[in-house]
């Protein structure tokens, strides 16, 4: 069995209070959540499910706050702020005595989105997301504001997005 490369910070506890920037991509970067029209993301029914599941996270994890968020055709960007280590429940089951990590929260989000989209499509067991997700521990207000702006303008940058596989021959701005 192949071992995956560790992509998280060593010696860092991802249940610690703080702000975390995440990016989660669809499996094979399939564009399934809508389209970008004139620099604006137009979500389809699957994109609406993604947005709804994101908005519901604090109801399942009372120890988090949601910050900037953007659904894109083949990925999402968001900021999750862990306030404390209060135990809440997950989408799938209630856990007692567990400090929820960023991985728990993102995993639960991905699971809820997958279940709801597969229910709509009646394609049970179909993977929606890549196995991993990207995270960045936000360490200061300047970084937080820069990442918020990046998320906000992401639809306007779609034509140059490396994850946009629709037309890989588009020139990148200088």
Biotite code that builds the C-alpha atoms (Angstrom):
import biotite.structure as struc

atoms = struc.array([
    struc.Atom([0.000, 0.000, 0.000], chain_id="A", res_id=1, res_name="UNK", atom_name="CA", element="C"),
    struc.Atom([1.354, 3.382, -1.027], chain_id="A", res_id=2, res_name="UNK", atom_name="CA", element="C"),
    struc.Atom([1.910, 6.037, 1.660], chain_id="A", res_id=3, res_name="UNK", atom_name="CA", element="C"),
    struc.Atom([0.623, 9.513, 0.972], chain_id="A", res_id=4, res_name="UNK", atom_name="CA", element="C"),
    struc.Atom([2.919, 12.492, 1.318], chain_id="A", res_id=5, res_name="UNK", atom_name="CA", element="C"),
    struc.Atom([2.141, 14.469, 4.480], chain_id="A", res_id=6, res_name="UNK", atom_name="CA", element="C"),
    struc.Atom([0.791, 17.889, 3.507], chain_id="A", res_id=7, res_name="UNK", atom_name="CA", element="C"),
    struc.Atom([-0.158, 19.256, 6.940], chain_id="A", res_id=8, res_name="UNK", atom_name="CA", element="C"),
    struc.Atom([2.137, 21.244, 9.228], chain_id="A", res_id=9, res_name="UNK", atom_name="CA", element="C"),
    struc.Atom([4.195, 18.954, 11.425], chain_id="A", res_id=10, res_name="UNK", atom_name="CA", element="C"),
    struc.Atom([3.650, 19.370, 15.153], chain_id="A", res_id=11, res_name="UNK", atom_name="CA", element="C"),
    struc.Atom([0.527, 21.499, 14.546], chain_id="A", res_id=12, res_name="UNK", atom_name="CA", element="C"),
    struc.Atom([-2.819, 20.606, 16.110], chain_id="A", res_id=13, res_name="UNK", atom_name="CA", element="C"),
    struc.Atom([-5.576, 21.375, 13.622], chain_id="A", res_id=14, res_name="UNK", atom_name="CA", element="C"),
    struc.Atom([-8.172, 21.562, 16.393], chain_id="A", res_id=15, res_name="UNK", atom_name="CA", element="C"),
    struc.Atom([-6.473, 24.648, 17.850], chain_id="A", res_id=16, res_name="UNK", atom_name="CA", element="C"),
    struc.Atom([-8.380, 27.915, 17.665], chain_id="A", res_id=17, res_name="UNK", atom_name="CA", element="C"),
    struc.Atom([-7.450, 29.948, 14.611], chain_id="A", res_id=18, res_name="UNK", atom_name="CA", element="C"),
    struc.Atom([-8.358, 30.819, 11.052], chain_id="A", res_id=19, res_name="UNK", atom_name="CA", element="C"),
    struc.Atom([-7.822, 28.290, 8.265], chain_id="A", res_id=20, res_name="UNK", atom_name="CA", element="C"),
    struc.Atom([-8.007, 28.820, 4.502], chain_id="A", res_id=21, res_name="UNK", atom_name="CA", element="C"),
    struc.Atom([-9.131, 25.731, 2.604], chain_id="A", res_id=22, res_name="UNK", atom_name="CA", element="C"),
    struc.Atom([-9.452, 24.736, -1.026], chain_id="A", res_id=23, res_name="UNK", atom_name="CA", element="C"),
    struc.Atom([-11.269, 21.544, -1.981], chain_id="A", res_id=24, res_name="UNK", atom_name="CA", element="C"),
    struc.Atom([-11.296, 20.370, -5.618], chain_id="A", res_id=25, res_name="UNK", atom_name="CA", element="C"),
    struc.Atom([-13.725, 18.076, -7.375], chain_id="A", res_id=26, res_name="UNK", atom_name="CA", element="C"),
    struc.Atom([-12.558, 14.643, -8.479], chain_id="A", res_id=27, res_name="UNK", atom_name="CA", element="C"),
    struc.Atom([-10.569, 15.025, -11.697], chain_id="A", res_id=28, res_name="UNK", atom_name="CA", element="C"),
    struc.Atom([-11.373, 18.770, -11.448], chain_id="A", res_id=29, res_name="UNK", atom_name="CA", element="C"),
    struc.Atom([-14.701, 18.119, -13.121], chain_id="A", res_id=30, res_name="UNK", atom_name="CA", element="C"),
    struc.Atom([-16.689, 21.342, -13.525], chain_id="A", res_id=31, res_name="UNK", atom_name="CA", element="C"),
    struc.Atom([-19.949, 20.431, -11.859], chain_id="A", res_id=32, res_name="UNK", atom_name="CA", element="C"),
    struc.Atom([-21.046, 23.316, -9.603], chain_id="A", res_id=33, res_name="UNK", atom_name="CA", element="C"),
    struc.Atom([-21.932, 25.896, -12.254], chain_id="A", res_id=34, res_name="UNK", atom_name="CA", element="C"),
    struc.Atom([-20.124, 28.255, -14.587], chain_id="A", res_id=35, res_name="UNK", atom_name="CA", element="C"),
    struc.Atom([-18.377, 31.598, -14.648], chain_id="A", res_id=36, res_name="UNK", atom_name="CA", element="C"),
    struc.Atom([-20.188, 34.189, -16.757], chain_id="A", res_id=37, res_name="UNK", atom_name="CA", element="C"),
    struc.Atom([-18.524, 37.577, -17.179], chain_id="A", res_id=38, res_name="UNK", atom_name="CA", element="C"),
    struc.Atom([-16.484, 37.137, -14.003], chain_id="A", res_id=39, res_name="UNK", atom_name="CA", element="C"),
    struc.Atom([-19.409, 35.985, -11.858], chain_id="A", res_id=40, res_name="UNK", atom_name="CA", element="C"),
    struc.Atom([-20.044, 32.473, -10.573], chain_id="A", res_id=41, res_name="UNK", atom_name="CA", element="C"),
    struc.Atom([-23.486, 31.194, -11.565], chain_id="A", res_id=42, res_name="UNK", atom_name="CA", element="C"),
    struc.Atom([-24.179, 28.164, -9.378], chain_id="A", res_id=43, res_name="UNK", atom_name="CA", element="C"),
    struc.Atom([-26.287, 25.278, -10.623], chain_id="A", res_id=44, res_name="UNK", atom_name="CA", element="C"),
    struc.Atom([-28.288, 22.953, -8.348], chain_id="A", res_id=45, res_name="UNK", atom_name="CA", element="C"),
    struc.Atom([-25.099, 21.148, -7.275], chain_id="A", res_id=46, res_name="UNK", atom_name="CA", element="C"),
    struc.Atom([-23.375, 24.437, -6.516], chain_id="A", res_id=47, res_name="UNK", atom_name="CA", element="C"),
    struc.Atom([-26.417, 25.408, -4.434], chain_id="A", res_id=48, res_name="UNK", atom_name="CA", element="C"),
    struc.Atom([-26.036, 22.162, -2.465], chain_id="A", res_id=49, res_name="UNK", atom_name="CA", element="C"),
    struc.Atom([-22.369, 23.018, -1.815], chain_id="A", res_id=50, res_name="UNK", atom_name="CA", element="C"),
    struc.Atom([-23.327, 26.516, -0.610], chain_id="A", res_id=51, res_name="UNK", atom_name="CA", element="C"),
    struc.Atom([-26.094, 25.133, 1.616], chain_id="A", res_id=52, res_name="UNK", atom_name="CA", element="C"),
    struc.Atom([-23.832, 22.498, 3.220], chain_id="A", res_id=53, res_name="UNK", atom_name="CA", element="C"),
    struc.Atom([-21.204, 25.180, 3.884], chain_id="A", res_id=54, res_name="UNK", atom_name="CA", element="C"),
    struc.Atom([-23.782, 27.470, 5.497], chain_id="A", res_id=55, res_name="UNK", atom_name="CA", element="C"),
    struc.Atom([-24.969, 24.606, 7.739], chain_id="A", res_id=56, res_name="UNK", atom_name="CA", element="C"),
    struc.Atom([-21.514, 23.815, 9.175], chain_id="A", res_id=57, res_name="UNK", atom_name="CA", element="C"),
    struc.Atom([-21.841, 26.031, 12.306], chain_id="A", res_id=58, res_name="UNK", atom_name="CA", element="C"),
    struc.Atom([-25.034, 24.150, 13.193], chain_id="A", res_id=59, res_name="UNK", atom_name="CA", element="C"),
    struc.Atom([-23.002, 20.943, 13.306], chain_id="A", res_id=60, res_name="UNK", atom_name="CA", element="C"),
    struc.Atom([-19.865, 22.515, 14.776], chain_id="A", res_id=61, res_name="UNK", atom_name="CA", element="C"),
    struc.Atom([-20.801, 25.274, 17.228], chain_id="A", res_id=62, res_name="UNK", atom_name="CA", element="C"),
    struc.Atom([-17.101, 25.945, 17.809], chain_id="A", res_id=63, res_name="UNK", atom_name="CA", element="C"),
    struc.Atom([-16.567, 27.400, 14.340], chain_id="A", res_id=64, res_name="UNK", atom_name="CA", element="C"),
    struc.Atom([-17.366, 30.567, 12.450], chain_id="A", res_id=65, res_name="UNK", atom_name="CA", element="C"),
    struc.Atom([-17.456, 30.804, 8.688], chain_id="A", res_id=66, res_name="UNK", atom_name="CA", element="C"),
    struc.Atom([-15.737, 33.645, 6.897], chain_id="A", res_id=67, res_name="UNK", atom_name="CA", element="C"),
    struc.Atom([-15.303, 34.304, 3.170], chain_id="A", res_id=68, res_name="UNK", atom_name="CA", element="C"),
    struc.Atom([-16.445, 31.478, 0.865], chain_id="A", res_id=69, res_name="UNK", atom_name="CA", element="C"),
    struc.Atom([-16.686, 30.919, -2.882], chain_id="A", res_id=70, res_name="UNK", atom_name="CA", element="C"),
    struc.Atom([-18.061, 28.050, -4.920], chain_id="A", res_id=71, res_name="UNK", atom_name="CA", element="C"),
    struc.Atom([-16.244, 27.745, -8.248], chain_id="A", res_id=72, res_name="UNK", atom_name="CA", element="C"),
    struc.Atom([-17.066, 25.376, -11.138], chain_id="A", res_id=73, res_name="UNK", atom_name="CA", element="C"),
    struc.Atom([-14.609, 22.710, -9.955], chain_id="A", res_id=74, res_name="UNK", atom_name="CA", element="C"),
    struc.Atom([-13.512, 23.718, -6.456], chain_id="A", res_id=75, res_name="UNK", atom_name="CA", element="C"),
    struc.Atom([-14.359, 25.749, -3.392], chain_id="A", res_id=76, res_name="UNK", atom_name="CA", element="C"),
    struc.Atom([-12.370, 28.250, -1.348], chain_id="A", res_id=77, res_name="UNK", atom_name="CA", element="C"),
    struc.Atom([-13.301, 29.107, 2.206], chain_id="A", res_id=78, res_name="UNK", atom_name="CA", element="C"),
    struc.Atom([-12.114, 30.323, 5.559], chain_id="A", res_id=79, res_name="UNK", atom_name="CA", element="C"),
    struc.Atom([-13.069, 28.411, 8.690], chain_id="A", res_id=80, res_name="UNK", atom_name="CA", element="C"),
    struc.Atom([-12.373, 29.942, 12.081], chain_id="A", res_id=81, res_name="UNK", atom_name="CA", element="C"),
    struc.Atom([-12.151, 27.498, 14.978], chain_id="A", res_id=82, res_name="UNK", atom_name="CA", element="C"),
    struc.Atom([-13.121, 29.406, 18.107], chain_id="A", res_id=83, res_name="UNK", atom_name="CA", element="C"),
    struc.Atom([-12.505, 26.745, 20.742], chain_id="A", res_id=84, res_name="UNK", atom_name="CA", element="C"),
    struc.Atom([-12.572, 22.987, 21.180], chain_id="A", res_id=85, res_name="UNK", atom_name="CA", element="C"),
    struc.Atom([-16.220, 22.664, 22.154], chain_id="A", res_id=86, res_name="UNK", atom_name="CA", element="C"),
    struc.Atom([-17.596, 19.327, 21.069], chain_id="A", res_id=87, res_name="UNK", atom_name="CA", element="C"),
    struc.Atom([-20.478, 19.508, 18.628], chain_id="A", res_id=88, res_name="UNK", atom_name="CA", element="C"),
    struc.Atom([-22.061, 16.962, 16.354], chain_id="A", res_id=89, res_name="UNK", atom_name="CA", element="C"),
    struc.Atom([-21.156, 15.919, 12.855], chain_id="A", res_id=90, res_name="UNK", atom_name="CA", element="C"),
    struc.Atom([-23.356, 15.632, 9.784], chain_id="A", res_id=91, res_name="UNK", atom_name="CA", element="C"),
    struc.Atom([-23.232, 11.857, 9.970], chain_id="A", res_id=92, res_name="UNK", atom_name="CA", element="C"),
    struc.Atom([-23.215, 11.104, 13.681], chain_id="A", res_id=93, res_name="UNK", atom_name="CA", element="C"),
    struc.Atom([-22.823, 12.638, 17.095], chain_id="A", res_id=94, res_name="UNK", atom_name="CA", element="C"),
    struc.Atom([-19.409, 12.269, 18.693], chain_id="A", res_id=95, res_name="UNK", atom_name="CA", element="C"),
    struc.Atom([-18.666, 12.753, 22.377], chain_id="A", res_id=96, res_name="UNK", atom_name="CA", element="C"),
    struc.Atom([-15.316, 13.613, 23.907], chain_id="A", res_id=97, res_name="UNK", atom_name="CA", element="C"),
    struc.Atom([-13.637, 14.459, 20.596], chain_id="A", res_id=98, res_name="UNK", atom_name="CA", element="C"),
    struc.Atom([-11.870, 17.698, 19.695], chain_id="A", res_id=99, res_name="UNK", atom_name="CA", element="C"),
    struc.Atom([-12.915, 18.383, 16.124], chain_id="A", res_id=100, res_name="UNK", atom_name="CA", element="C"),
    struc.Atom([-10.044, 19.066, 13.783], chain_id="A", res_id=101, res_name="UNK", atom_name="CA", element="C"),
    struc.Atom([-10.106, 20.984, 10.533], chain_id="A", res_id=102, res_name="UNK", atom_name="CA", element="C"),
    struc.Atom([-9.916, 17.597, 8.802], chain_id="A", res_id=103, res_name="UNK", atom_name="CA", element="C"),
    struc.Atom([-13.047, 16.381, 10.647], chain_id="A", res_id=104, res_name="UNK", atom_name="CA", element="C"),
    struc.Atom([-14.941, 19.507, 9.651], chain_id="A", res_id=105, res_name="UNK", atom_name="CA", element="C"),
    struc.Atom([-13.881, 19.452, 5.995], chain_id="A", res_id=106, res_name="UNK", atom_name="CA", element="C"),
    struc.Atom([-14.438, 15.694, 5.792], chain_id="A", res_id=107, res_name="UNK", atom_name="CA", element="C"),
    struc.Atom([-17.947, 16.067, 7.154], chain_id="A", res_id=108, res_name="UNK", atom_name="CA", element="C"),
    struc.Atom([-18.662, 18.896, 4.690], chain_id="A", res_id=109, res_name="UNK", atom_name="CA", element="C"),
    struc.Atom([-17.394, 16.805, 1.762], chain_id="A", res_id=110, res_name="UNK", atom_name="CA", element="C"),
    struc.Atom([-19.450, 13.829, 2.925], chain_id="A", res_id=111, res_name="UNK", atom_name="CA", element="C"),
    struc.Atom([-22.659, 15.866, 3.256], chain_id="A", res_id=112, res_name="UNK", atom_name="CA", element="C"),
    struc.Atom([-22.202, 17.429, -0.202], chain_id="A", res_id=113, res_name="UNK", atom_name="CA", element="C"),
    struc.Atom([-21.455, 14.041, -1.767], chain_id="A", res_id=114, res_name="UNK", atom_name="CA", element="C"),
    struc.Atom([-24.500, 12.405, -0.194], chain_id="A", res_id=115, res_name="UNK", atom_name="CA", element="C"),
    struc.Atom([-26.872, 15.175, -1.233], chain_id="A", res_id=116, res_name="UNK", atom_name="CA", element="C"),
    struc.Atom([-25.555, 15.436, -4.804], chain_id="A", res_id=117, res_name="UNK", atom_name="CA", element="C"),
    struc.Atom([-25.594, 11.661, -5.228], chain_id="A", res_id=118, res_name="UNK", atom_name="CA", element="C"),
    struc.Atom([-29.183, 11.590, -3.906], chain_id="A", res_id=119, res_name="UNK", atom_name="CA", element="C"),
    struc.Atom([-30.196, 14.170, -6.528], chain_id="A", res_id=120, res_name="UNK", atom_name="CA", element="C"),
    struc.Atom([-28.314, 12.330, -9.301], chain_id="A", res_id=121, res_name="UNK", atom_name="CA", element="C"),
    struc.Atom([-29.348, 8.889, -8.006], chain_id="A", res_id=122, res_name="UNK", atom_name="CA", element="C"),
    struc.Atom([-25.748, 7.785, -8.479], chain_id="A", res_id=123, res_name="UNK", atom_name="CA", element="C"),
    struc.Atom([-24.880, 6.376, -5.094], chain_id="A", res_id=124, res_name="UNK", atom_name="CA", element="C"),
    struc.Atom([-21.240, 5.796, -4.233], chain_id="A", res_id=125, res_name="UNK", atom_name="CA", element="C"),
    struc.Atom([-19.945, 8.265, -6.827], chain_id="A", res_id=126, res_name="UNK", atom_name="CA", element="C"),
    struc.Atom([-17.005, 10.366, -5.616], chain_id="A", res_id=127, res_name="UNK", atom_name="CA", element="C"),
    struc.Atom([-17.457, 14.111, -5.931], chain_id="A", res_id=128, res_name="UNK", atom_name="CA", element="C"),
    struc.Atom([-14.221, 15.371, -4.355], chain_id="A", res_id=129, res_name="UNK", atom_name="CA", element="C"),
    struc.Atom([-10.506, 14.728, -4.570], chain_id="A", res_id=130, res_name="UNK", atom_name="CA", element="C"),
    struc.Atom([-9.347, 12.733, -1.558], chain_id="A", res_id=131, res_name="UNK", atom_name="CA", element="C"),
    struc.Atom([-7.262, 15.538, -0.064], chain_id="A", res_id=132, res_name="UNK", atom_name="CA", element="C"),
    struc.Atom([-7.772, 19.243, 0.423], chain_id="A", res_id=133, res_name="UNK", atom_name="CA", element="C"),
    struc.Atom([-5.411, 22.194, 0.619], chain_id="A", res_id=134, res_name="UNK", atom_name="CA", element="C"),
    struc.Atom([-5.178, 24.181, 3.846], chain_id="A", res_id=135, res_name="UNK", atom_name="CA", element="C"),
    struc.Atom([-3.250, 27.177, 5.053], chain_id="A", res_id=136, res_name="UNK", atom_name="CA", element="C"),
    struc.Atom([-3.054, 28.294, 8.679], chain_id="A", res_id=137, res_name="UNK", atom_name="CA", element="C"),
    struc.Atom([-3.770, 32.029, 8.668], chain_id="A", res_id=138, res_name="UNK", atom_name="CA", element="C"),
    struc.Atom([-1.370, 33.649, 11.102], chain_id="A", res_id=139, res_name="UNK", atom_name="CA", element="C"),
    struc.Atom([-2.219, 37.366, 11.046], chain_id="A", res_id=140, res_name="UNK", atom_name="CA", element="C"),
    struc.Atom([-4.797, 39.967, 10.022], chain_id="A", res_id=141, res_name="UNK", atom_name="CA", element="C"),
    struc.Atom([-2.854, 41.025, 6.910], chain_id="A", res_id=142, res_name="UNK", atom_name="CA", element="C"),
    struc.Atom([-2.817, 37.459, 5.611], chain_id="A", res_id=143, res_name="UNK", atom_name="CA", element="C"),
    struc.Atom([-6.510, 37.025, 6.487], chain_id="A", res_id=144, res_name="UNK", atom_name="CA", element="C"),
    struc.Atom([-7.460, 40.131, 4.495], chain_id="A", res_id=145, res_name="UNK", atom_name="CA", element="C"),
    struc.Atom([-5.290, 39.116, 1.524], chain_id="A", res_id=146, res_name="UNK", atom_name="CA", element="C"),
    struc.Atom([-6.908, 35.655, 1.437], chain_id="A", res_id=147, res_name="UNK", atom_name="CA", element="C"),
    struc.Atom([-10.409, 37.139, 1.761], chain_id="A", res_id=148, res_name="UNK", atom_name="CA", element="C"),
    struc.Atom([-9.701, 39.315, -1.274], chain_id="A", res_id=149, res_name="UNK", atom_name="CA", element="C"),
    struc.Atom([-8.307, 36.331, -3.212], chain_id="A", res_id=150, res_name="UNK", atom_name="CA", element="C"),
    struc.Atom([-11.508, 34.377, -2.516], chain_id="A", res_id=151, res_name="UNK", atom_name="CA", element="C"),
    struc.Atom([-13.756, 37.328, -3.429], chain_id="A", res_id=152, res_name="UNK", atom_name="CA", element="C"),
    struc.Atom([-12.117, 37.965, -6.803], chain_id="A", res_id=153, res_name="UNK", atom_name="CA", element="C"),
    struc.Atom([-11.565, 34.303, -7.701], chain_id="A", res_id=154, res_name="UNK", atom_name="CA", element="C"),
    struc.Atom([-14.444, 34.199, -10.231], chain_id="A", res_id=155, res_name="UNK", atom_name="CA", element="C"),
    struc.Atom([-12.935, 37.202, -12.038], chain_id="A", res_id=156, res_name="UNK", atom_name="CA", element="C"),
    struc.Atom([-9.609, 35.318, -12.269], chain_id="A", res_id=157, res_name="UNK", atom_name="CA", element="C"),
    struc.Atom([-11.168, 32.088, -13.585], chain_id="A", res_id=158, res_name="UNK", atom_name="CA", element="C"),
    struc.Atom([-9.747, 32.400, -17.081], chain_id="A", res_id=159, res_name="UNK", atom_name="CA", element="C"),
    struc.Atom([-6.238, 32.239, -15.617], chain_id="A", res_id=160, res_name="UNK", atom_name="CA", element="C"),
    struc.Atom([-6.975, 29.679, -12.893], chain_id="A", res_id=161, res_name="UNK", atom_name="CA", element="C"),
    struc.Atom([-4.635, 26.663, -13.042], chain_id="A", res_id=162, res_name="UNK", atom_name="CA", element="C"),
    struc.Atom([-7.588, 24.504, -11.976], chain_id="A", res_id=163, res_name="UNK", atom_name="CA", element="C"),
    struc.Atom([-9.645, 25.636, -14.951], chain_id="A", res_id=164, res_name="UNK", atom_name="CA", element="C"),
    struc.Atom([-9.046, 22.774, -17.347], chain_id="A", res_id=165, res_name="UNK", atom_name="CA", element="C"),
    struc.Atom([-11.631, 23.878, -19.883], chain_id="A", res_id=166, res_name="UNK", atom_name="CA", element="C"),
    struc.Atom([-9.136, 25.774, -22.063], chain_id="A", res_id=167, res_name="UNK", atom_name="CA", element="C"),
    struc.Atom([-5.526, 25.207, -20.965], chain_id="A", res_id=168, res_name="UNK", atom_name="CA", element="C"),
    struc.Atom([-4.176, 27.248, -23.908], chain_id="A", res_id=169, res_name="UNK", atom_name="CA", element="C"),
    struc.Atom([-5.468, 30.575, -22.582], chain_id="A", res_id=170, res_name="UNK", atom_name="CA", element="C"),
    struc.Atom([-2.594, 32.962, -21.950], chain_id="A", res_id=171, res_name="UNK", atom_name="CA", element="C"),
    struc.Atom([-1.826, 33.931, -18.392], chain_id="A", res_id=172, res_name="UNK", atom_name="CA", element="C"),
    struc.Atom([-1.722, 37.696, -17.758], chain_id="A", res_id=173, res_name="UNK", atom_name="CA", element="C"),
    struc.Atom([1.789, 39.145, -17.470], chain_id="A", res_id=174, res_name="UNK", atom_name="CA", element="C"),
])
